[in-house]
Amino acid sequence: MKNKDQVEITTYKPKYLKSFKDLNIEWISTYFEVEPNDVKALDHAEEYIINKGGEIFSAILDNEVLGVCALIKSDGKNYDYELAKMAVSPKAQGKGVGLLLAKSAIKWATEKGASKVYLESNTKLKPAIKLYEKLGFKEVEGLSSSYNRVDIQMMLILNSETGL
């Protein structure tokens, strides 16, 4: 990867849906097992994420998708959006692409008036957990997850100072 400053973060475009699915399947199957809820979200991303008020972000460099993530609109009261389905191509990992994606997603959520962004992860994904902590996410408990691999849940409280 050349220069992360040349990476463009774009919101949902149908032409990037295949990359959204492929990058997610790749990382999930590397560390865990693809679960039914993964398939639902990835095979029907437009219906499951976009049409419900969420957004999908893609990190593009030279017309190639290097990373993706989604904000899924919550229908509950605990948080406004879930930061989900973040995946970065192995060749771009450790180069700041995940940080660019997460910052773009948080900025988008803030602009939509969100006050809380939630995420689920697994503690064996140490670089991801460090990234979330760097962004201000704090561990929370008591919310149920629909994924077997989840062993940590985190929340970011947005306010005017967060303004990433």
URFENMO-V214194 format. One record per residue. N is the residue number from 1. RES is the residue in one letter. PHI is phi as a letter, one per 40 degrees, with the letter a starting at -180 (none if undefined). Layout:
# URFENMO-V214194
n->{N N}
res->{RES RES}
phi->{PHI PHI}
This chain:
# URFENMO-V214194
n->{1 2 3 4 5 6 7 8 9 10 11 12 13 14 15 16 17 18 19 20 21 22 23 24 25 26 27 28 29 30 31 32 33 34 35 36 37 38 39 40 41 42 43 44 45 46 47 48 49 50 51 52 53 54 55 56 57 58 59 60 61 62 63 64 65 66 67 68 69 70 71 72 73 74 75 76 77 78 79 80 81 82 83 84 85 86 87 88 89 90 91 92 93 94 95 96 97 98 99 100 101 102 103 104 105 106 107 108 109 110 111 112 113 114 115 116 117 118 119 120 121 122 123 124 125 126 127 128 129 130 131 132 133 134 135 136 137 138 139 140 141 142 143 144 145 146 147 148 149 150 151 152 153 154 155 156 157 158 159 160 161 162 163 164}
res->{M K N K D Q V E I T T Y K P K Y L K S F K D L N I E W I S T Y F E V E P N D V K A L D H A E E Y I I N K G G E I F S A I L D N E V L G V C A L I K S D G K N Y D Y E L A K M A V S P K A Q G K G V G L L L A K S A I K W A T E K G A S K V Y L E S N T K L K P A I K L Y E K L G F K E V E G L S S S Y N R V D I Q M M L I L N S E T G L}
phi->{none c b c c c c b c b c d b d c c c c c d c c c c c c c c c c b b b c b d c c d d c c c b d c c c b c c b g c a b b b c b b f g b c c a a a b b b c c b b b c a c b b c a f c a b d d c b c g b g c c c c c c c c c c c c c c c c g c b a b b a b a b c c c d c c c c c c c d c h c b c b b g c c b c b c c c b a b b b b c c a c c c e c}
